[in-house]
Structure formats: structure tokens, C-alpha cells
């Protein structure tokens, strides 16, 4: 039986994976890189790093971090989704067998 958290996750992940891995990665890498560049730029200014000279490094670093996080996120969520679905299939088969044995 699915818990409320698992039901929310399954619904969320079914919606996210509809477009496929490529669309998911493109969306999150592009938007995430933009946000991460802003955050890392702000942090570098707070530390006192001269930003105009390091803006390219900040952008490249942001892109790399977000790309790794996005790929890991897809892998982890897909693994979790499949684990839940397989568990539910096994439990359903056991319920069907127990009903058949009673009849």
C-alpha cells in the first residue's frame, strides 16, 4: 500500500518524466545554471573576489554543478520510482494469489 508521501512522489515523477530525460535535463540545467550563476556571483562578491575576471569561471562552475546534480536527481528519482512500482506489483500479485487460494 502506498503512503501519502509515496503517492505524491509517484504523481510528481510521472509528470516530470513524461517529456523524457533529455527535456528534463535541458530544463533543469538551463534554469539551474542561471540561478546558480547568480548565487555564485553574489557569494564571490561577498568573499571579495573580483567578478569581471572570474565571471566565465563562475558560469562554467555553475553549469558543471547543476549538470551533475540534475543527472543524479534523474537517476535517483527514477530508481525510487521503479522500486515503488515493483513493490506494488509484488504486493498485488501476493494479494491475487491469496484470493485465488481462498476460492
N, C-alpha and C positions, 0 to 999 in steps of 0.2 A: 504494500500500500504506500502510495506517495504521500510524503509530508507536505505541508503547505509551502515550505521553502523549496522543496524539490519541484512541486507543480509550477511555482513561479519561475524557477530556473529553466525547466523544460520549455515553457511557453516563451520565455525570453530568448533562449538559444535557438529554438525553431525559427523565430522571427529573424534573428541575426544571421543564421546560416543559409537562409533562403537564397540570397544572391551568390553564394559560393565564397570560397576562401579568398579569391582574388579581389572581389569587390569589398569584402570585409577588411582585408589588409590595406587596400588603397584608401578607403575612407578613414580608417583609424591612423594610418601612417601619415597621411597628409594633414589631417586636423591636429593630430597629436604632435607632429613636428612643429607646426606653427605655434601651438600653445607652449611646448617645451622650449622653443627658441625664445619666446617672450620671458618665460620663467628663468631660464639660464642667463639671459641677458640681464635681467634685473638682479639676479644673485651675483653675477660677475661685477656689476656696478657697485653693489653693496660691499663686496670684498675689496674693491679698488682696482680692478683690472681694467686696462684701457680698452674699451669696447670696439672702437672702429678697427683696430688692428686685429682683433680676435673674433669679429662677427662671423666670419666664414667658419672658424673652428667651432663656435657655438652652434651654428646651424648644422654642421656635419655631425657634431656630437649629439645634438637633439635628434636628428634623423636616425642615427645608429641606435640610440637608446630606445626610441619609440618603435623602431622596426623589430628589434629583439623582443620587446615587451608585447607587441602585437602578435607576433608569431607564437610566442609562448602562450599568450592568452587564448588564441585559437586552439592550439594543441591541448591545453589543459581543459578548456570548456568542452571540446569535442570528446575527450576521454571521459569526462564526468558524465556527459550526456549519454554516451554509449553504455557506460556502466549502469546508469539508472534504468535505461530501456531494457538492457539484457536482464537485469534483476527482476523487472516487472514481467518480462516474458517467462522467466523461470517460475516465478510465483504463480502466474496464470496457468502454466502447464501443470503445476502441482495441484492447484485447485481443481482443474479439469479432471485429473487422474483420481482425486479423492471423490469427486462427484460420480465418476464412472464406476468406482469400486462400491459405492453405496447402492447404486441402482442395480 
